[in-house]
């Protein structure tokens, strides 16, 4: 399986103790979702994945 080069870097950041959420953003079609899906399968800590793709830019809620 192909793993993104940033996977280990993001994994280390996610495993650090923190009080804030982590947001992954970047241009379309570069592999963000693939990388995070792979990462979530490796983590033993609880997590929640939410996609913001379906949220309209005009939605003020």
N, C-alpha and C positions, 0 to 999 in steps of 0.2 A: 504494500500500500504506500502511496506517496504522501509524505508529511510536509507541510509548509515549513520553511526555514524558521519562521517566527514561533512555531509551536512551543518549543522549550522555553523561550523567553517569556511568553504569555503564561505558561504553566508556572514558572517561578514567581511571576507577579501575582497570580491568582492565589498561590499558596502562602503568600506573605500575610501576616496579620494586618487587618485593616478595618476601618469603620465605614468605608465608602463603597459604592458599587463600581464595577469595572465596565467600561463601555468600549466596544470594538467598532471602529468606524473606518471607512475608506471608500475608494471608488467602487463602482459596481463591477461584479464578475471577476474579482481578484482572489477569491477563495476564503473570505472571512467566515462564512457559515460552515464551510467544509472544515476549516481549522478548528473552530469552536466545537463542532460536533465531535471531532476526533478527541479534542481535549476533554470534553465532558465524560467520555468513556474511560479516560485515564484517571480522573479525579476520584478521591474517596470522600471528599468533603461534600456537604449538601450544596445544591446549586439550583438556580432557576434560570431558564433560557427564555427570553422574550424577543420576538422579532418585531421591529417597527416598520416593516415593509408595507403593511396594509393600512397604515395611518395616513390619512389624507393631509396634505400640507395646509389645507384650509380648515382643518378640524381644530377648533380652539379648546376643546376639552382635553 
